[in-house]
Amino acid sequence: MIGLVIRGKLKLLTNLHIGSGISNDYTDLPVIRDSEGMVFIPGTSIAGALRSGLEKLQEMIDIDHIEEPLCDCPACTLFGSFPSTEYERDLSPTLTASKIWVYDSYVSSAASKDRSISSIRDHVGISRVNSTAAYHAKYNEESVVAGTEFDFCIAIESDAEHLHMLAAVLNEWKSGRGALGGGRSKGFGRVKLDNIKVFKINLSSIDKVIAYLQCDDILTAVSSLFLSEEPNWLQDELDRSKDCFATDKSRRVYTEIDLKLTVDGGVVVSDIVSEVIEDTDIAPIKQCDKYIIPGSSLRGAFRAQAERVARTVVTMDTTDRGDYLKKCPACHPFNLPSSKKGSCESGYRVKIEEGQIVDIKSEVCLACRFFGMTHLGSRISISDGIVEKHLEPDRFNFVAIDRFTGGSLDKALFNAKVLMYPKFKTKIIIENPADWELGWLYLVIRDIQDGFVSIGWGKSKWFGRLGLESINVRELWTIEKSVQEKTDVEGVFVIKNRFSSFDNLWKEAAKSYCSEFLKTLSAHEWGLQNGEDSYFKEVNDTLSLSDIYPREGLQK
């Protein structure tokens, strides 16, 4: 029997993509809709996200999940157990059902009337060798736009245990650290749970019992009939069990970085819809009448620069192609798996085809370990940059020149609308970051501060060069049992290491993090090594790029 009902509003802090699994005439990756064409969030997606958050939380506080059907960890107790493949095949285990009913979430009526709630974006992968569009890495994707609100409702059976763990996860969502759907590494899927209301089933009178039995859908039940509100339930559950979330040794759980970036000149991240509206060949992307810098573009720029840093350091410390491939910190992620060379993905598939066991978290290159790959999710999320200030966009005309005649090349005239001198904010969230990962990321941010990182189209025309205006960093750690006075607590975590300027960050933390990064580079071995490297690659039988560009010259 249902004991509690929890309602609220799921507000999208960033765009959301939960795919339908089938492409259509408009997009390669449409969002899921019901039979009437209405956008919604399936209850299975919400349940999976809540369970995933709970499993991460119990791992942080040293509660083990056993890969057996009768696991009694909080996640399995609340959301039900399920058999592994071997149990499903060889035994008939007794499984436990979920104690939580999770309803589909539909767009709130008020939000659906205000604006179009979905948009389609183009995405393209960039080759690490020639900095152009990678082969077979172009696609478009539909997503529900940030700011959209969905109705949220879950019902909990009266005999459910470990409700303090569920309360901790809901509190994380209340703080804006909820995650749903795909594309999280490019900032998609960040949600906040607002207006949380908890109701307890009250059957203290015959009238309430009758009203309860006559109710067709508890989601739309009138609270005055048989639901009594429990306004302090969430905080009471956390306060009552706060010692359960303390650990013997404090661990870093999240690092949140708020950046305010600038562009020294113009920038264009093109969008086909904007091109049609602006009647120009290339135009910057807009969403809800605001210019944005997509999180996918920012993530791509961050990863590409991180790879350059790591590959440069390792190249200086290697002698030849074989030595480099052994230590390679960053593969070429868009090399086709069918080519069987150059990327972690291709190395992984080759080993699987050969029947080998792969420890993917330890064998992939450092870049895929941090930023993710097809078979390993990313732990870093970079949200869309919302442009706050900019000068009036300029329209530029371009023409290619015929190298033979010196005149304009036929059919090579095009124009572009360029966003000028924008300033925008973005947010980076990293789950369970190691010191070396933060050191690597801060090296990239330092390069942005020094003007070495660009985004978007037209980099050779001096478009897209980033600069750093401000940075705010905070780290969330688990609470340590031995610490008596727990200050600066947020939910079940404590906030440490706040920095409001890059100079302070660099002096007090980043240097030591960078030392850990260099140690990790030195100790790393690429378990999925395969293929070639762009620096030690042979140009012909007697010459390689390392001969044309000697490392001695690079060091100078």
C-alpha angles and dihedrals in degrees: 000000000000113000105171136027120198120194134177147130121278107212118194110230089183134013117294129218121187104163130222091215092234127087122223139194092280106044143009093229114031122183120250118270134179125245090278094052095255119147113237143158111242116234088233090062092050092045091049092050093048091048092047090052091049092049091051091049094050090048089055091054094044100256108146126222110213118213092231132099094246096055109145099197116133093257093055093040093053103033101028134255128269132194125249117233095265093050091046091051103040106027143035101228126188107246130197122232125230118272091205127075112204118196128210111262120226129191113275110254093238093054095046091058096051104062149338104291102205137055136184122230133189118231130191134179118227122225112239091214104052103011093235131116110301118238114265092003100108120104142133130232138197120223138174108250125248116266095040114132127215130193111249126202135162130171123209126204116242095242095052117132134204093039089154088068091052089047090054091053092047089050089054089054089047088055091054098257097113116125128202137169131355136317095049093148089063091049100266123139105031108146138179124208110221134179094024112192123181121200129190121211107249116195097163095130137040091244091057092047091052091046089051093050092047094050111109096190126021088201090071097032118136106246095216092064106060106337119091116193120240101199096179099041097109097049093040091055091050094046093046093055104027092125089060090069096052118103133204090244124025114247131196110246105171138008115201119195122187112196131189107198134185135201118224097221127336132351134189127188098176127226126187094217092052090048091057094045094046093041092229135118095241125023135165120257121261131192124186090350093304127109113239138187104220118239088229090061092047092047090049092051092047093048094045092051092045089053091050091052094048096042091049093052093047094044089057089056100047133079107205145352095284093049091048095049089052091057100029108149096187127033127200097264097192097054105120114257087225089064088062093213144086104025140072089236092057092045091049094051093047091054093046091050089052090053095248124147112242125203091203098186093057101033102051121089118269093255093056090043090057104030098029138232137219094287097033122055121228121247094200123081123190115188129213115282109240109211110230102174134016141149121252109291114254126220113225127193119212133187133183117232123230106237091211103047100024089229131109116296115245113259092003099110116113139152137216137200106223126200106227127219097335125183117206142171127228135173128220120199121186122189118219095343119193120222092252092054092052090047090053092049093048090053088058091048089050089053089052089052089052093049098249099124127075134180138198133014126336102030090154087058090056092257122143102021107159129218133186118239101168142348134197120189131184131171124211116210135180114261114260117230094221093057108094100186108055108193130172091028120171113188107307094340136074123226116235138168103027116187126182100180134041092232092059091043091052095047099043105035119352097070092057090044089052090052088056089049092055091048090051091049090051094050098041122112120186106234094188095048114161142138129014140319123231094226100046092036115126117246091194138338094293106024136062133180089255087064093051094045106030117200090233088068092048091052091055 
